[in-house]
Amino acid sequence: MIYEGEPVKRFNGSKQNKSTSKQTLDALYKRALPAKRTGPLYGAFPYPTKISPEAIALYIASHTKPGDTVFDGFAGSGTTGLAALLCENPSDDLRAEADRLGLQVDWGARNAVLYELGALGSFVGKTLTSPPDPKSFREAANKILSRAEKDTGWMYEAIDPDGNRGAVRHAVWSDLLPCPACRRKVTLWDACVSLQPASIDSAFHCPRCSHEASLDEIERLTETVADDVTGDKTERRARKIARVYGVTGKTRWSRSPSNADMALLERIADEPIPESVPNVLIPWGDLYRRGYHQGITHLHHFYTRRNLIVFARLWELTGDYGGRLRDALRFWLLSYNAAHATVMTRVVAKSGQKDLVVTSAQPGVLYISGLPVEKNLFAGLQRKLKTIVEAFSVIHGRAGKVEVCQASSCAVDLPDGSIDYVFTDPPFGGNIPYAEISFINEAWLGDYTDRADEIIVSNSQKKNLSEYQDLLTTALSEVRRILKPHGQATLVFHSASAEVWNALQTAYTGAGLNVECAGVLDKTQGSFKQVTTSGAVRGDPVLLLGKDLATEETTPECVWTIAAQLSDAALTLDPSEQTPQRLYSRLVSHFLTNHQKVPLDADDFYRWHDTHHMAKAVHCAGV
């Protein structure tokens, strides 16, 4: 019978880092390490696939000693740097987690060198790992909010159902549809949305003639409008405001749009667009969809006119500050921008709710629903300010040094044998096109990712799996070069494709690295794609790579025998280990630690898992 901790025995203890005991390795890699998606450092900035810095800190503290230098060649938003800083003076919760896991660590300041190709990621990493004084930041942010609200706050004014003056919290807009029967214009809201309880129907119901049809069969109306940013005319989806949600004092309310709302929107339409709005063409790639992206050719098309003007005014005001404080203020605005200030914000219907629930943009995609939401930016940024001040307070004044380089991990400017430990989370094949997703925020920064060295599988970039593998091999060869003789690298990876796993294996073996043991990072909540994608894998396999090449020869094993052994072994463990998603992660880890190719995709494993458990249930029932 095999067990998830078995690969640890392959570790060459005589050559391991002196701070990393066999007991600590067992604790780190034998069972899934929890990685929560909570806390101010995690919540300060939304970035795809990031890992909580507290979880990474446990790996860094276990594999290094105070004063050591950690490297991450795919740094994203800088969480490895944050984790290195947390090791200096860990929180009570972090110490308690290390004790609970039985980790033998020596807490103290570590240093980090981070390489990140992305312009947005490197900006976020630099700002978050080297924040300004939190008090000065909060004062400047509140001043900016006050000045911008004085200039543009009238744009969110609204009259409540009792005739009192209040403010818009958010407004739901709706695509316009032609009824196939009566040919009248109908809002998607009127045709598909019900309240008390809240629901969004997939069927079209004309409120005028009662005609019913599948929503997929109904076309979306378009309109041609003058674009006063580009100076051209733009054909876009026709939309109409459908519902207004507001607040008067402490009382929240909602209602249908009124004549006063329409008059306000007409007034806003006459307001000039600030010069600070970037007039930039969107370099669409793999995320473009002909349907809901119709007419979205430039950055400003992702915003309602109201929010575009307000955000641009806020952005202009950050220019009154300099250095780290200005970067921190722009960090704050961008932390809210793409996820909440654009028309990618949406509503969802949740079971048991009387009204629709407002949520952020879907991470990892550029999806625009037929019911986009326009949020009050002042209210949202005021809430976000609290989280960022807390995050800055955690990091400000720590002794560890973090260097963030906006550069390719394929050409690292560090001496041979200069790094004690590597923790990295490379791109997962074609899972997320980071540069394309980051464009909305990068346009405001005026700094864009160079996509030539982006390690990704992408049709739009004409990069197939082979090119992805070659770039990854180059990057991991740099990892091996800069590692000290007995240095190690922890690599987190996620894929539902055996082809991608095998490309990864070829890359690290080609770079001269070898899997010494493997585990699972248990993210308490998956990313959008991890939750919704067919064949998604819950829990990312974690590989510990060393510079010594494998000496053991292993013979290919029957995948179904290994799968059955893993499934049977999991029955003695906690319920999370029994899920097919977790078992697939364990299956991948088993084959990689035995230096064999991953033999099947997640979808194929899940189908086998369902059949296997159904057969066992029938057998146990004596049928």
Secondary structure, 3 states (H helix, E strand, C coil): CCCCCHHHHHCCHHHCCCCCCHHHHHHHHCCCEEECCCCHHHHCCCCCCCCCHHHHHHHHHHHCCCCCEEEECCCCCCHHHHHHHHCCCCCHHHHHHHHHHCCCCCCCCCEEEEECCCHHHHHHHHHHHCCCCHHHHHHHHHHHHHHHHHHHHHHHEEECCCCCEEEEEEEEEEEEEECCCCCCEEEHHHHHEECCCCEECCEEECCCCCCEEEHHHCCCCEEEEECCCCCCEEEEECEEEEEEEEEECCEEEEECCCHHHHHHHHHHHCCCCCCCCCCCECCCCCCCCCCCCCCCCEHHHHCCHHHHHHHHHHHHHHCCCCHHHHHHHHHHHHHHHHHHHCCCCEEECCCCCCCCEEECCCCCCCCCCCCCEEECHHHHHHHHHHHHHHHHHHHCCCCCCEEEECCCCCCCCCCCCCEEEEEECCCCCCCCCHHHHHHHHHHHHCCCCCHHHCCCCECCCCECHHHHHHHHHHHHHHHHHHEEEEEEEEEECCCCCHHHHHHHHHHHHHCCCEEEEEEEEEECCCCHHHHHCCCCCCCEEEEEEECCCCCCCCCCCCHHHHHHHHHHHHCCCCHHHHCHHHHHHHHHHHHHHCCCCCCCCHHHHHHHHHHHHHHHHHHHCCC
